[in-house]
């Protein structure tokens, strides 16, 4: 299995495997990945430590591994709510702009909406879906109205949804 296939397989097993009973906070046993899915510890370690987005982490004893965000299965990630920066960003494509401005942002197939702290990251995300556009999210106003935000270990902000009244289009696109 080449490195990209291993990376894709690990992402699926840690974020989308609805047949697996994840431990609390979305942890998965490293031994399960080794015994049942053809990974070695060295492979898993390489994929976790070399991930440019730092999406994964090991438990302190290295016996468990988890994805920090991006799950499509219902798991409790154990994040505590935090007050976000005043402005956050979301990258998408121009062909989705009309529906987003009408309906807001929803997690789609994921548990949370993912938000970035900078326009560069949001632009990269948007490029994966077509012609990118960066949305400005008034996170302060949302938090003031009681919306909850969660901060991941790798700098991604999560929230359940973003209503359209808190979204504007970055004029620098």
VOTOR-199824 format. One line per field, with one value per residue (C-alpha): residue in three letters; y, z, x. Coordinates in nm, 4 decimals, always signed. Last residue first. Layout:
# VOTOR-199824
vexpa: (ALA ...) .
yy: (Y ...) .
zz: (Z ...) .
xx: (X ...) .
END
This chain:
# VOTOR-199824
vexpa: (UNK UNK UNK UNK UNK UNK UNK UNK UNK UNK UNK UNK UNK UNK UNK UNK UNK UNK UNK UNK UNK UNK UNK UNK UNK UNK UNK UNK UNK UNK UNK UNK UNK UNK UNK UNK UNK UNK UNK UNK UNK UNK UNK UNK UNK UNK UNK UNK UNK UNK UNK UNK UNK UNK UNK UNK UNK UNK UNK UNK UNK UNK UNK UNK UNK UNK UNK UNK UNK UNK UNK UNK UNK UNK UNK UNK UNK UNK UNK UNK UNK UNK UNK UNK UNK UNK UNK UNK UNK UNK UNK UNK UNK UNK UNK UNK UNK UNK UNK UNK UNK UNK UNK UNK UNK UNK UNK UNK UNK UNK UNK UNK UNK UNK UNK UNK UNK UNK UNK UNK UNK UNK UNK UNK UNK UNK UNK UNK UNK UNK UNK UNK UNK UNK UNK UNK UNK UNK UNK UNK UNK UNK UNK UNK UNK UNK UNK UNK UNK UNK UNK UNK UNK UNK UNK UNK UNK UNK UNK UNK UNK UNK UNK UNK UNK UNK UNK UNK UNK UNK UNK UNK UNK) .
yy: (+3.7298 +4.0461 +4.1434 +3.8512 +3.7499 +3.7986 +3.5493 +3.6020 +3.6671 +3.3454 +3.1170 +2.9344 +2.5745 +2.3338 +2.5051 +2.4081 +2.6127 +2.4594 +2.5427 +2.2044 +2.1098 +2.1843 +2.4877 +2.4471 +2.7091 +2.7369 +2.9742 +3.1750 +3.5057 +3.6668 +3.3671 +3.4360 +3.8074 +3.7282 +3.4671 +3.7123 +3.4699 +3.6025 +3.3786 +3.3064 +3.2139 +2.9502 +2.8431 +2.4679 +2.2433 +2.1824 +2.5487 +2.6471 +2.4693 +2.6434 +2.9788 +2.9160 +2.8438 +3.1652 +3.3679 +3.3105 +3.1824 +2.8927 +2.7468 +2.3913 +2.3328 +2.0378 +1.6763 +1.6042 +1.5038 +1.8595 +2.0567 +2.3441 +2.6916 +2.9489 +2.8994 +3.1896 +3.3045 +2.9390 +2.8596 +3.1474 +3.0781 +2.7108 +2.7692 +3.0162 +2.7456 +2.7217 +2.8484 +2.9542 +3.2335 +3.3454 +3.6923 +3.7984 +3.5242 +3.2363 +3.1923 +2.8281 +2.5225 +2.2117 +1.9412 +1.5818 +1.4515 +1.2909 +1.0737 +1.0641 +0.9381 +1.1889 +1.2966 +1.5864 +1.6738 +1.5681 +1.2251 +0.9619 +0.7246 +0.4899 +0.2760 +0.5554 +0.5830 +0.9574 +0.9086 +0.9599 +1.2494 +1.3138 +1.6098 +1.7781 +1.9570 +1.8601 +1.4969 +1.3708 +1.2722 +1.0797 +0.9079 +0.8132 +0.6811 +0.4770 +0.3254 +0.2540 +0.0845 -0.1421 -0.1202 -0.4094 -0.3305 -0.5893 -0.6532 -0.3261 -0.0893 -0.2752 -0.2610 +0.1177 +0.1246 +0.3989 +0.7163 +0.9227 +1.1041 +0.7909 +0.4759 +0.4238 +0.1310 +0.0548 -0.0130 +0.3571 +0.3985 +0.7693 +0.9603 +0.7343 +0.4447 +0.6744 +0.8975 +0.5881 +0.4536 +0.7857 +0.8109 +0.4466 +0.5037 +0.8132 +0.6254 +0.3353 +0.0000) .
zz: (-0.2914 -0.1006 -0.0256 +0.2171 +0.1957 +0.5007 +0.7429 +1.0847 +0.9440 +0.7423 +1.0492 +1.1347 +1.2505 +1.5228 +1.5889 +1.5477 +1.5524 +1.4034 +1.5723 +1.6005 +1.9519 +1.8639 +1.9800 +2.0409 +1.9850 +2.1372 +2.0157 +2.3029 +2.1362 +2.2497 +2.0981 +1.7621 +1.7795 +1.8607 +1.5843 +1.3099 +1.0332 +0.7257 +0.4205 +0.1887 -0.1733 -0.3696 -0.7306 -0.6869 -0.3822 -0.2711 -0.3377 -0.0566 +0.2029 +0.0785 +0.0902 +0.4493 +0.5531 +0.3916 +0.5310 +0.8929 +1.2162 +1.0472 +1.0888 +1.0622 +1.0860 +1.3160 +1.3121 +0.9508 +0.6487 +0.5980 +0.8984 +0.8318 +0.7118 +0.6506 +0.4562 +0.2111 +0.2117 +0.2076 -0.0849 -0.2921 -0.2090 -0.3018 -0.6627 -0.5363 -0.3467 +0.0284 +0.2884 +0.6298 +0.8375 +1.2004 +1.3486 +1.7128 +1.8388 +1.9938 +2.3552 +2.4448 +2.4778 +2.6171 +2.3701 +2.4693 +2.1143 +2.1675 +1.8632 +1.6079 +1.2890 +1.0165 +1.1969 +1.0702 +1.3961 +1.6304 +1.4767 +1.7317 +1.8451 +2.1422 +2.2814 +2.2575 +2.6423 +2.6306 +2.3833 +2.0224 +1.8058 +1.4639 +1.2438 +1.2588 +0.9298 +0.7756 +0.8851 +0.9369 +1.3024 +1.2611 +0.9337 +1.0540 +1.3873 +1.2111 +0.9747 +1.2600 +1.4617 +1.1683 +0.9717 +0.8059 +0.9225 +1.1829 +1.4081 +1.3568 +1.3450 +1.6355 +1.8342 +1.7931 +1.9818 +1.8677 +2.0630 +1.9739 +2.3095 +2.4800 +2.2948 +1.9379 +1.8611 +1.4981 +1.2303 +1.1561 +1.0392 +0.9421 +1.1376 +1.2616 +1.0177 +0.7220 +0.7937 +0.8374 +0.4994 +0.3247 +0.4754 +0.3887 +0.0317 +0.0080 +0.1453 -0.0987 +0.0000) .
xx: (-1.1046 -1.0063 -1.3677 -1.4015 -1.7658 -1.9868 -2.1333 -2.2955 -2.6456 -2.6196 -2.6371 -2.3139 -2.3455 -2.2305 -1.8969 -1.5329 -1.2117 -0.8977 -0.5665 -0.3993 -0.5080 -0.8696 -1.0674 -1.4391 -1.7056 -2.0519 -2.3210 -2.4666 -2.5580 -2.2293 -2.0491 -2.2150 -2.1353 -1.7727 -1.7512 -1.8459 -1.7471 -1.5707 -1.6051 -1.3154 -1.3855 -1.2034 -1.2684 -1.3158 -1.3595 -1.0009 -0.9258 -1.1650 -0.9521 -0.6379 -0.8195 -0.9321 -0.5734 -0.4492 -0.7416 -0.6431 -0.8000 -0.9747 -1.3235 -1.4537 -1.8303 -1.8940 -2.0150 -1.9268 -2.1374 -2.2715 -2.1432 -2.3812 -2.2929 -2.5649 -2.8885 -2.9028 -2.5399 -2.4368 -2.6704 -2.5346 -2.1684 -2.1574 -2.0420 -1.7800 -1.5959 -1.5424 -1.3012 -1.4236 -1.2759 -1.2867 -1.3327 -1.3667 -1.1325 -1.3238 -1.4412 -1.3876 -1.6100 -1.4477 -1.3581 -1.4257 -1.4358 -1.7739 -1.8308 -2.1122 -1.9571 -1.8669 -1.5533 -1.3444 -1.1701 -0.8890 -0.8397 -0.7478 -0.4759 -0.4532 -0.1709 +0.0908 +0.1063 +0.0353 -0.2490 -0.1544 -0.2679 -0.4107 -0.5036 -0.1633 -0.2346 +0.1009 +0.0607 +0.4154 +0.3746 +0.0501 +0.1386 +0.4884 +0.3573 +0.0903 +0.3453 +0.5921 +0.3177 +0.2478 -0.0745 -0.2560 -0.6099 -0.7068 -0.4077 -0.2175 -0.5158 -0.6781 -0.3509 -0.3449 -0.6742 -0.9091 -0.9865 -1.2941 -1.3239 -1.4594 -1.3614 -1.4723 -1.7029 -1.6145 -1.8766 -1.9266 -1.5670 -1.5577 -1.2949 -1.0131 -1.0567 -1.1248 -0.8264 -0.6067 -0.7176 -0.6500 -0.3001 -0.2245 -0.3465 -0.1273 +0.1769 +0.1528 +0.0000) .
END
